Amino acid sequence: MAPRPKLSPAQIAEIRARKATDDNLTHAQLAEEYGVNESTISRALSTSPATTQESTAPHNQIHASPLNPRKRFDDQALTELAESIAVEGVLLPLLVRPHRQIASHYEIIAGERRWRAAGKVIESGTQPPDWPMPIRVIDPCDDRKLLELALTENVARKDMTPMEEAEAFAALAREGASPAEIAKTVGMVTRTVQKRLRLINDLHPSVQEALRQGEISVEAGNMLAAYCPAHMQAGTLKEMKAGRFTTTTQLKAALVAQAIPTDIAFFDLSQYQGEYVEDEDNSERRYFADTAQFNKLQTAAIEAKRVELAKTFAWVEVVPKGHPFYEWKYDKAAADPECGAVIEVEYSGKVKIHTALVLRKEHRRSAGSTGTPAPKAPREQEPFTKTHMCHARRRKTEALQQVVSTMPLTAMRLTCLALIGGDSAVHLSAEPHESDDLVLAASVRRKIEEALQPFKKAAKRFGIDHHGVRAEYSKGGLDEVRAWQILAEMEDGEVMTLFSALVAARIGSFNGYNPELGDRPVATAIAASMDMVGNEARLGLGLRPDDLDGIRKDKLIRLIRAAGIDGELTGMTLAELKNYFIAMAPPGYVLPTLRFGNKDAVEALLSKPRHDLGQIDLEDLTKPREVAA
């Protein structure tokens, strides 16, 4: 039967009667039989159930319900409705139930907007406080039934904001309703209800408030709930308000780039005990919600594989993420007793195993001992000698350098080109990060990923790692000409943003070969110039549980005492001491080892009863340590 937009009064009465006698009759069955959608059936059953009584009640004996899912009422719209009610009265009955605490009074299920508008008429003095209101009483009606009826009316009229819907769905869920049951009640698909519930369960309060105020869209709220950890959402919200993400597509691209897909796990997924994040656009793709647990399991699995391979091969090398593996340097030689294996962690995070390898140079040397190298083919005569070509390029290089030295913004563009892998014409090199220095701030990663969007057509893809960014060198790698054209056409402000992020990805208080307390003088000098020294708490370096890892028990007790914390510490275990320190630490407390300064300055802080960097001369923090002869 073709769908009809409405049900006749006779059909509505028939449906109510059938439902009253057969509670197992579903909305879907009735909708199919009568040729309408499930929402129409829901409204037919809920707006005037079989167990109702129509009458009137004084306005002052009717009360708004705290369970009403609709929380916001436009005052101007209420005033306009009040003007109509003053002339024609309240035409549609209010849906109510007997009040739980006040005898002969009623609680509104649906129609609070009409009741409020009528209240404005009473306030004007044209009607008395006990002005009779038409009502339809639902009895019995528990809280879950009230929510269901109120939701059906408000959702059908599209009177509710997404957050109001989310809060109402959450209240129904607390009453025991499943997402599928809620969806059936309000005529929505289950997936939509699940998304609304996620706005309550997975969004930071500041983001929820922004959604209530209409500062962000419900689509953006869904993206944050799905892909952004709650503790990072407030910071991401600030970036959104500052205009960093102009579309939800950009927002998702930045958030998903930080997520770790399950398909790169090198361990058995049954070992992972955390939650997963489902991809909004690909139901078969999931991400690890607990990145710390993933990293721990991934590291353990790689180490176990290294131990396993070491039983078979003469040597095993682990190439960590962010470090290149040059497969062309090796030959396959399974019969060679000196062959080894490489465990490569690709830029995507995926682990790849290479076995039975020998260095190509060494392999050729051993093969050459039993054979005669082939004679070299005669080289064709070039029209210009190497000397001339080198001279010509040196002259042109001098000309390029002379012009670029007078154009700072062009120099920044050229630096960006080099830092994303275009090294044919721009030679910028830096010491690669060691494994203990593989750090890339999430905010810097997001800036790089957003700024690199225009470059996607200049390379097969870009890989973001702890060094910042590189083009994927396969099938031609980076098209440097196209990349330069894009840089040349970018606005100056966009270039500055990309330049700052790419350089920021390469700065840090790095460990070096033998890490020790404190920072190298230049790292502290840089921090001091940016007003970071002494302001570590404001910069987010306040005490966290993982800050206490690797501190021995006796030193931890001294730190707790130095922080001015009393208690019987010697009888506590190391774990108990850590928990006690976290619970009792003063607000904004920063470990001395997390303060910027050289070794002597940090050691001085460790000996103070209270760590006050304001009492330390910045010159003492930044000057190099004297080295004994």
C-alpha positions as CSV (number, residue, x, y, z in Angstrom):
1,M,0.0,0.0,0.0
2,A,1.4,3.5,-0.9
3,P,2.3,5.6,2.1
4,R,-0.3,8.1,3.2
5,P,0.7,11.4,4.9
6,K,-2.0,11.2,7.6
7,L,-4.2,8.7,9.4
8,S,-7.9,9.2,9.6
9,P,-9.6,9.6,13.0
10,A,-11.2,6.2,12.6
11,Q,-7.8,4.6,11.8
12,I,-6.2,6.3,14.8
13,A,-9.0,5.0,17.1
14,E,-8.6,1.5,15.6
15,I,-4.8,1.5,16.1
16,R,-5.2,2.6,19.7
17,A,-7.7,-0.1,20.4
18,R,-5.6,-2.8,18.8
19,K,-2.5,-1.7,20.7
20,A,-4.4,-1.6,24.0
21,T,-5.4,-5.3,23.5
22,D,-2.1,-6.5,22.0
23,D,1.0,-4.9,23.5
24,N,3.3,-7.1,21.4
25,L,2.1,-5.3,18.2
26,T,5.0,-3.2,17.1
27,H,5.1,0.2,15.5
28,A,6.8,-1.2,12.5
29,Q,4.1,-3.8,11.9
30,L,1.4,-1.1,12.2
31,A,3.3,1.3,10.0
32,E,3.6,-1.3,7.2
33,E,-0.1,-2.3,7.5
34,Y,-1.5,1.2,7.4
35,G,1.0,2.5,4.9
36,V,2.6,5.2,7.0
37,N,6.0,5.6,8.7
38,E,6.7,4.6,12.3
39,S,6.8,8.2,13.5
40,T,3.1,8.7,12.5
41,I,2.2,5.5,14.4
42,S,4.1,6.8,17.5
43,R,2.3,10.1,17.4
44,A,-1.1,8.4,17.0
45,L,-0.5,6.2,20.0
46,S,1.2,8.7,22.3
47,T,-0.6,12.0,21.8
48,S,-3.9,10.6,22.9
49,P,-3.5,7.1,24.5
50,A,-6.4,5.0,25.3
51,T,-6.0,5.6,29.1
52,T,-6.8,9.4,29.0
53,Q,-9.4,11.7,30.5
54,E,-10.2,15.1,28.9
55,S,-11.1,17.9,31.3
56,T,-9.9,21.3,32.4
57,A,-7.7,22.5,35.3
58,P,-6.8,25.9,36.7
59,H,-3.5,27.3,35.3
60,N,-2.1,27.7,38.8
61,Q,-2.7,24.0,39.5
62,I,-0.6,22.9,36.5
63,H,3.2,22.7,36.8
64,A,6.2,22.4,34.4
65,S,8.0,19.1,34.6
66,P,11.7,18.9,35.4
67,L,11.8,15.9,33.0
68,N,10.7,18.0,30.0
69,P,13.4,17.5,27.4
70,R,12.9,20.9,26.0
71,K,14.8,23.4,28.1
72,R,14.9,26.6,26.0
73,F,11.9,28.7,25.1
74,D,12.2,31.8,22.8
75,D,10.7,34.7,24.7
76,Q,9.7,36.6,21.5
77,A,7.9,33.5,20.2
78,L,6.1,33.0,23.6
79,T,4.9,36.7,23.4
80,E,3.5,36.1,19.9
81,L,1.8,32.9,21.0
82,A,0.4,34.8,24.1
83,E,-1.2,37.4,21.9
84,S,-3.0,34.6,20.0
85,I,-4.1,32.8,23.2
86,A,-5.4,36.1,24.6
87,V,-7.9,36.2,21.7
88,E,-8.7,32.6,21.0
89,G,-7.7,30.8,24.2
90,V,-5.7,27.5,24.5
91,L,-7.1,25.4,21.7
92,L,-5.1,22.2,22.1
93,P,-5.3,20.4,25.4
94,L,-2.1,20.1,27.5
95,L,-1.0,16.5,28.0
96,V,-0.5,16.1,31.8
97,R,-0.3,13.5,34.6
98,P,-1.3,13.7,38.3
99,H,1.3,15.5,40.3
100,R,3.3,13.2,42.5
101,Q,3.5,15.6,45.6
102,I,0.5,17.9,45.3
103,A,-3.0,16.6,45.3
104,S,-5.4,17.8,42.6
105,H,-2.4,19.3,40.8
106,Y,-0.9,18.2,37.5
107,E,2.5,17.9,35.9
108,I,2.9,18.8,32.2
109,I,3.9,16.0,29.8
110,A,3.6,18.0,26.6
111,G,2.4,21.6,26.0
112,E,4.6,23.6,28.3
113,R,5.1,26.2,25.6
114,R,1.3,26.8,25.5
115,W,1.1,26.9,29.3
116,R,4.0,29.5,29.5
117,A,2.3,31.7,26.9
118,A,-1.0,31.5,28.9
119,G,1.0,32.6,31.9
120,K,2.0,35.7,30.1
121,V,-1.7,36.5,29.4
122,I,-2.4,36.0,33.2
123,E,0.6,38.3,34.1
124,S,-0.9,41.0,31.8
125,G,-4.0,41.0,34.1
126,T,-6.5,40.1,31.5
127,Q,-7.1,36.6,33.0
128,P,-7.2,35.3,36.6
129,P,-4.5,33.0,38.0
130,D,-7.0,30.1,38.0
131,W,-7.8,30.5,34.3
132,P,-9.1,27.0,33.2
133,M,-6.8,25.2,30.8
134,P,-7.9,22.2,28.6
135,I,-6.0,19.1,29.7
136,R,-5.8,15.5,28.8
137,V,-4.8,13.4,31.8
138,I,-2.5,10.3,31.3
139,D,-2.9,8.0,34.3
140,P,-0.9,5.9,35.1
141,C,2.2,7.6,33.7
142,D,5.7,6.8,35.1
143,D,8.8,8.9,34.4
144,R,9.8,6.7,31.4
145,K,6.4,7.1,29.9
146,L,6.4,10.9,30.4
147,L,9.8,11.1,28.6
148,E,8.6,9.0,25.8
149,L,5.4,11.0,25.2
150,A,7.2,14.4,25.6
151,L,10.0,13.3,23.2
152,T,7.5,12.1,20.6
153,E,5.8,15.4,20.4
154,N,8.9,17.6,20.5
155,V,10.9,15.5,18.0
156,A,8.0,15.4,15.6
157,R,7.7,19.2,15.7
158,K,11.5,19.6,15.6
159,D,11.2,21.8,18.7
160,M,14.4,20.5,20.4
161,T,18.1,21.2,19.9
162,P,20.5,18.3,19.5
163,M,21.7,18.6,23.1
164,E,18.1,18.7,24.4
165,E,17.5,15.5,22.5
166,A,20.7,14.0,23.8
167,E,19.8,14.8,27.4
168,A,16.3,13.4,27.0
169,F,17.7,10.2,25.4
170,A,20.2,9.9,28.2
171,A,17.3,10.2,30.8
172,L,15.4,7.5,29.0
173,A,18.5,5.3,28.9
174,R,18.8,5.7,32.7
175,E,15.2,4.5,32.9
176,G,16.3,1.3,31.2
177,A,15.5,2.0,27.6
178,S,17.9,0.8,25.0
179,P,19.0,2.9,21.9
180,A,16.8,0.7,19.7
181,E,13.8,1.2,22.0
182,I,14.3,5.0,22.1
183,A,14.7,5.1,18.3
184,K,11.4,3.2,18.0
185,T,9.6,5.6,20.3
186,V,10.7,8.8,18.6
187,G,10.7,7.5,15.0
188,M,14.5,7.8,14.4
189,V,17.1,5.3,13.3
190,T,19.1,3.7,16.1
191,R,22.4,5.1,14.8
192,T,21.1,8.7,15.3
193,V,20.1,7.9,18.9
194,Q,23.5,6.4,19.6
195,K,25.2,9.6,18.3
196,R,23.0,11.7,20.5
197,L,23.9,9.6,23.5
198,R,27.5,9.9,22.7
199,L,27.2,13.7,23.0
200,I,26.4,13.1,26.7
201,N,28.8,10.3,27.4
202,D,31.9,11.3,25.4
203,L,31.9,15.1,25.2
204,H,33.8,17.5,27.6
205,P,31.4,19.8,29.5
206,S,32.8,22.9,27.7
207,V,32.1,21.3,24.3
208,Q,28.6,20.4,25.4
209,E,27.9,24.0,26.5
210,A,29.3,25.3,23.1
211,L,26.8,22.9,21.4
212,R,24.0,24.2,23.6
213,Q,24.8,27.8,22.7
214,G,25.1,27.0,19.0
215,E,28.8,27.9,18.8
216,I,29.5,24.6,17.1
217,S,27.4,22.3,14.9
218,V,26.1,18.9,16.0
219,E,28.3,17.4,13.2
220,A,31.4,18.9,14.8
221,G,30.2,17.6,18.2
222,N,29.9,14.1,16.8
223,M,33.4,14.3,15.4
224,L,34.9,15.4,18.7
225,A,33.0,12.7,20.6
226,A,34.1,10.0,18.1
227,Y,37.7,10.8,17.5
228,C,39.1,13.3,20.2
229,P,39.9,12.1,23.7
230,A,37.9,14.1,26.3
231,H,41.0,15.7,27.9
232,M,42.0,17.2,24.5
233,Q,38.5,18.4,23.5
234,A,38.7,21.8,25.3
235,G,41.9,22.7,23.5
236,T,40.5,21.6,20.2
237,L,37.4,23.7,20.8
238,K,39.5,26.8,21.3
239,E,41.2,26.1,18.0
240,M,37.8,25.7,16.4
241,K,36.6,29.0,17.8
242,A,39.8,30.6,16.6
243,G,39.0,29.5,13.0
244,R,41.5,26.7,12.6
245,F,38.9,24.3,11.2
246,T,36.4,25.9,8.8
247,T,34.7,22.6,7.9
248,T,33.9,19.3,9.6
249,T,35.9,17.6,6.9
250,Q,39.0,19.5,8.0
251,L,38.3,18.8,11.6
252,K,37.9,15.0,11.0
253,A,41.1,14.9,8.9
254,A,43.0,16.5,11.8
255,L,41.5,14.2,14.5
256,V,41.7,11.0,12.5
257,A,45.4,11.7,11.7
258,Q,46.1,11.3,15.4
259,A,44.1,8.1,15.8
260,I,45.7,4.7,15.7
261,P,43.9,2.3,13.4
262,T,43.6,-1.3,14.6
263,D,45.0,-2.7,11.4
264,I,48.6,-1.6,12.3
265,A,48.6,-3.6,15.6
266,F,51.5,-6.1,15.7
267,F,50.0,-7.9,18.6
268,D,46.9,-10.1,19.1
269,L,43.9,-7.7,19.5
270,S,42.6,-10.0,22.3
271,Q,45.4,-8.6,24.5
272,Y,44.0,-5.1,24.2
273,Q,41.5,-4.4,27.0
274,G,40.6,-0.8,26.2
275,E,37.8,0.7,24.2
276,Y,37.7,1.3,20.4
277,V,36.5,4.3,18.4
278,E,34.4,3.5,15.3
279,D,35.0,5.3,12.1
280,E,32.0,7.4,11.2
281,D,32.4,6.8,7.5
282,N,33.7,3.2,7.4
283,S,32.0,0.7,9.7
284,E,34.9,-1.8,9.2
285,R,37.6,0.6,10.5
286,R,38.2,1.1,14.1
287,Y,40.8,3.0,16.2
288,F,42.4,2.4,19.6
289,A,40.9,4.7,22.2
290,D,43.7,4.0,24.8
291,T,46.9,5.0,22.9
292,A,49.1,4.3,26.0
293,Q,47.9,0.7,26.1
294,F,48.4,0.3,22.4
295,N,52.0,1.7,22.6
296,K,52.8,-0.6,25.5
297,L,51.5,-3.7,23.6
298,Q,53.1,-2.7,20.3
299,T,56.5,-2.2,21.9
300,A,56.3,-5.5,23.8
301,A,55.3,-7.3,20.6
302,I,58.2,-5.8,18.6
303,E,60.6,-6.8,21.4
304,A,59.3,-10.3,21.5
305,K,59.7,-10.6,17.7
306,R,63.3,-9.3,18.0
307,V,64.1,-12.0,20.6
308,E,62.5,-14.7,18.4
309,L,64.4,-13.6,15.2
310,A,67.7,-13.4,17.2
311,K,67.5,-17.2,17.6
312,T,67.6,-17.7,13.9
313,F,69.7,-14.8,12.5
314,A,73.2,-13.5,13.2
315,W,71.9,-10.0,13.9
316,V,68.5,-8.2,14.3
317,E,68.0,-4.5,13.9
318,V,64.9,-2.5,14.9
319,V,64.3,0.6,12.8
320,P,61.9,2.8,14.8
321,K,59.1,4.9,13.4
322,G,60.5,8.1,11.9
323,H,63.8,6.5,10.8
324,P,64.2,5.4,7.2
325,F,65.0,1.8,6.2
326,Y,66.9,1.6,2.9
327,E,66.0,-1.8,1.5
328,W,68.3,-1.3,-1.5
329,K,71.3,-1.5,0.8
330,Y,70.7,-5.2,1.3
331,D,70.7,-8.5,-0.7
332,K,68.7,-11.6,0.2
333,A,71.1,-14.4,1.2
334,A,69.4,-17.0,3.2
335,A,72.4,-19.4,3.0
336,D,74.8,-16.9,4.4
337,P,75.5,-17.6,8.1
338,E,76.0,-13.9,8.7
339,C,72.6,-12.9,7.4
340,G,70.3,-11.0,9.6
341,A,66.8,-9.4,10.0
342,V,65.3,-5.9,10.2
343,I,62.1,-5.0,12.0
344,E,60.9,-1.8,10.3
345,V,58.2,0.4,11.8
346,E,56.8,2.3,8.9
347,Y,55.7,6.0,9.0
348,S,52.1,4.7,9.2
349,G,53.1,2.8,12.4
350,K,52.7,-0.6,10.7
351,V,55.5,-3.2,11.4
352,K,57.2,-4.9,8.6
353,I,59.8,-7.8,8.9
354,H,62.7,-8.2,6.5
355,T,64.7,-11.4,6.9
356,A,67.8,-13.2,5.4
357,L,69.6,-9.9,4.7
358,V,73.2,-9.1,4.1
359,L,74.7,-5.7,3.3
360,R,74.9,-5.5,-0.5
361,K,78.5,-4.2,-0.4
362,E,79.7,-7.1,1.7
363,H,77.7,-9.6,-0.3
364,R,79.3,-8.4,-3.5
365,R,82.7,-8.6,-2.0
366,S,82.3,-12.2,-1.0
367,A,80.8,-13.0,-4.4
368,G,83.6,-11.3,-6.3
369,S,86.2,-13.6,-4.7
370,T,85.1,-16.4,-6.9
371,G,84.4,-14.6,-10.1
372,T,85.7,-12.0,-12.5
373,P,84.0,-8.6,-12.7
374,A,82.5,-7.8,-16.1
375,P,84.4,-5.2,-18.2
376,K,83.0,-1.7,-18.1
377,A,81.3,-0.4,-21.2
378,P,83.0,2.6,-22.9
379,R,81.5,5.9,-21.8
380,E,80.0,8.2,-24.5
381,Q,81.9,11.5,-24.9
382,E,79.9,14.5,-23.3
383,P,79.8,17.8,-25.2
384,F,80.8,19.7,-22.0
385,T,83.3,18.6,-19.4
386,K,82.3,18.0,-15.8
387,T,84.5,21.0,-14.9
388,H,82.4,23.4,-17.0
389,M,79.1,22.1,-15.8
390,C,80.1,22.4,-12.2
391,H,81.3,25.9,-12.9
392,A,78.0,26.9,-14.5
393,R,76.0,25.6,-11.7
394,R,78.2,27.3,-9.1
395,R,77.6,30.7,-10.8
396,K,73.9,30.2,-10.9
397,T,73.9,29.1,-7.3
398,E,75.6,32.3,-6.3
399,A,72.9,34.3,-8.2
400,L,70.1,32.4,-6.4
401,Q,71.7,32.9,-3.0
402,Q,72.2,36.6,-3.6
403,V,68.5,37.2,-4.5
404,V,67.1,34.9,-1.8
405,S,69.2,36.7,0.9
406,T,67.1,39.8,0.3
407,M,63.7,38.1,0.4
408,P,62.9,36.7,3.9
409,L,59.5,35.3,2.9
410,T,60.9,33.5,-0.1
411,A,63.5,32.0,2.2
412,M,60.7,30.8,4.5
413,R,59.0,29.2,1.5
414,L,62.2,27.5,0.4
415,T,62.7,26.2,4.0
416,C,59.2,24.7,3.9
417,L,60.0,23.0,0.6
418,A,63.1,21.4,2.1
419,L,61.4,20.4,5.2
420,I,58.7,18.5,3.4
421,G,61.3,16.6,1.3
422,G,62.2,18.8,-1.6
423,D,66.0,18.7,-1.2
424,S,67.0,18.8,-4.9
425,A,67.5,22.6,-4.9
426,V,67.4,23.4,-1.2
427,H,69.9,21.7,1.1
428,L,68.9,22.0,4.8
429,S,70.1,19.2,7.0
430,A,69.6,18.6,10.7
431,E,70.7,15.9,13.2
432,P,68.0,13.2,13.1
433,H,66.0,12.5,16.3
434,E,67.2,9.6,18.5
435,S,64.7,7.0,19.6
436,D,64.3,8.7,23.1
437,D,63.6,12.0,21.4
438,L,60.6,10.9,19.2
439,V,58.2,13.5,20.3
440,L,55.7,15.6,18.3
441,A,53.2,17.8,20.1
442,A,49.6,17.1,19.1
443,S,48.8,20.8,18.4
444,V,51.9,21.0,16.1
445,R,50.9,17.8,14.3
446,R,47.4,19.2,13.6
447,K,48.9,22.5,12.2
448,I,51.2,20.5,9.9
449,E,48.4,18.3,8.7
450,E,46.0,21.1,8.0
451,A,48.7,23.2,6.2
452,L,49.7,20.3,4.0
453,Q,46.3,19.8,2.6
454,P,47.1,21.7,-0.6
455,F,50.2,19.5,-1.2
456,K,48.3,16.2,-1.6
457,K,48.5,16.4,-5.4
458,A,52.2,17.0,-5.2
459,A,53.0,13.6,-3.7
460,K,51.4,10.2,-3.4
461,R,50.9,10.9,0.3
462,F,52.6,12.6,3.2
463,G,53.6,10.8,6.3
464,I,53.6,12.7,9.6
465,D,56.2,11.4,12.1
466,H,58.1,12.7,15.0
467,H,60.4,14.6,12.7
468,G,57.5,16.5,11.3
469,V,56.7,15.6,7.7
470,R,58.1,13.9,4.7
471,A,56.8,12.9,1.2
472,E,56.2,9.2,0.6
473,Y,59.0,8.3,-1.8
474,S,57.3,5.8,-4.1
475,K,56.1,6.2,-7.7
476,G,58.0,9.4,-8.1
477,G,57.8,10.7,-4.5
478,L,57.4,14.5,-4.1
479,D,56.7,16.6,-7.2
480,E,59.1,19.4,-6.1
481,V,58.1,21.7,-9.0
482,R,54.4,21.4,-8.1
483,A,55.2,21.8,-4.4
484,W,57.1,25.0,-5.0
485,Q,54.3,26.4,-7.2
486,I,51.8,25.8,-4.3
487,L,54.2,27.5,-1.8
488,A,54.7,30.4,-4.1
489,E,50.9,30.9,-4.4
490,M,50.2,30.6,-0.7
491,E,49.3,33.7,1.4
492,D,52.2,35.0,3.5
493,G,50.3,34.2,6.7
494,E,49.7,30.6,5.6
495,V,53.4,30.2,4.8
496,M,54.3,31.6,8.3
497,T,52.0,29.1,9.9
498,L,53.5,26.2,8.0
499,F,57.0,27.4,8.5
500,S,56.5,27.8,12.3
501,A,55.0,24.3,12.6
502,L,57.7,22.6,10.6
503,V,60.5,24.2,12.5
504,A,58.7,23.6,15.8
505,A,58.6,19.9,15.0
506,R,62.4,19.9,15.1
507,I,63.0,21.7,18.4
508,G,63.2,20.2,21.8
509,S,65.1,19.6,25.0
510,F,66.8,16.6,23.5
511,N,68.5,13.9,25.4
512,G,71.7,13.3,23.5
513,Y,73.8,10.2,23.9
514,N,73.8,10.2,27.7
515,P,70.8,12.1,29.2
516,E,71.2,13.8,32.6
517,L,69.4,16.2,34.8
518,G,68.7,19.6,33.3
519,D,68.8,21.0,29.8
520,R,71.5,22.0,27.5
521,P,72.3,25.8,27.8
522,V,70.8,26.7,24.4
523,A,67.5,24.9,25.2
524,T,67.1,26.8,28.4
525,A,68.1,30.0,26.7
526,I,65.4,29.5,24.1
527,A,62.8,28.7,26.8
528,A,63.8,31.8,28.8
529,S,63.5,34.1,25.7
530,M,59.9,32.9,25.3
531,D,59.1,33.5,29.0
532,M,58.7,29.8,29.7
533,V,61.3,29.6,32.6
534,G,59.4,29.9,35.9
535,N,56.0,29.5,34.2
536,E,56.1,25.7,33.7
537,A,52.8,25.1,35.6
538,R,51.0,27.5,33.3
539,L,52.4,25.7,30.3
540,G,50.9,22.4,31.3
541,L,53.9,20.8,33.0
542,G,52.1,20.4,36.3
543,L,52.4,17.1,38.1
544,R,51.0,14.0,36.3
545,P,51.2,10.3,37.5
546,D,53.6,9.4,34.7
547,D,56.0,12.1,35.9
548,L,56.9,9.9,38.8
549,D,57.9,6.9,36.8
550,G,61.6,6.0,37.1
551,I,62.1,7.8,40.4
552,R,63.5,5.6,43.2
553,K,61.7,5.3,46.5
554,D,64.2,7.1,48.6
555,K,64.4,10.1,46.2
556,L,60.6,10.1,45.9
557,I,60.3,10.5,49.7
558,R,62.7,13.4,49.6
559,L,60.7,15.1,46.9
560,I,57.5,14.6,48.8
561,R,59.1,16.2,51.9
562,A,60.6,19.0,49.9
563,A,57.1,19.8,48.5
564,G,56.0,20.4,52.1
565,I,53.8,17.3,52.3
566,D,53.7,15.5,55.7
567,G,52.8,12.0,56.5
568,E,54.2,8.6,57.5
569,L,56.0,7.8,54.2
570,T,58.6,5.2,55.0
571,G,56.1,2.4,55.5
572,M,54.4,3.0,52.1
573,T,55.2,1.0,49.0
574,L,56.5,2.9,45.9
575,A,53.0,2.7,44.3
576,E,51.4,4.1,47.5
577,L,53.9,6.9,47.6
578,K,53.1,7.9,44.0
579,N,49.4,7.9,44.7
580,Y,49.9,9.9,47.9
581,F,52.1,12.5,46.1
582,I,49.6,13.0,43.3
583,A,46.7,13.4,45.9
584,M,48.5,15.8,48.2
585,A,50.7,17.9,45.8
586,P,50.0,21.6,46.0
587,P,48.0,23.0,43.0
588,G,50.3,23.7,40.1
589,Y,53.2,21.8,41.5
590,V,55.9,21.1,39.0
591,L,58.7,18.5,39.6
592,P,62.1,20.1,39.8
593,T,63.2,17.8,36.9
594,L,60.5,19.3,34.7
595,R,61.7,22.9,35.3
596,F,63.8,24.5,32.6
597,G,67.5,24.9,33.7
598,N,70.9,23.4,33.5
599,K,72.0,20.5,35.7
600,D,73.4,22.7,38.6
601,A,70.2,24.7,38.7
602,V,67.9,21.7,38.8
603,E,70.1,20.0,41.5
604,A,69.8,23.2,43.5
605,L,66.0,23.1,43.2
606,L,66.0,19.5,44.4
607,S,67.7,20.5,47.7
608,K,65.3,23.4,48.4
609,P,62.4,22.8,50.9
610,R,60.0,24.4,48.5
611,H,60.7,24.9,44.8
612,D,60.4,28.5,43.9
613,L,62.0,29.3,40.5
614,G,61.3,33.0,41.2
615,Q,64.3,33.0,43.6
616,I,66.8,31.7,41.0
617,D,68.7,34.0,38.7
618,L,68.0,33.2,35.0
619,E,71.6,33.7,34.3
620,D,72.4,30.7,36.5
621,L,69.8,28.7,34.7
622,T,71.2,29.3,31.2
623,K,75.0,29.6,31.6
624,P,77.0,26.5,30.6
625,R,78.3,24.3,33.4
626,E,82.0,24.5,34.2
627,V,83.8,21.3,33.3
628,A,86.7,20.2,35.5
629,A,90.1,19.9,33.8
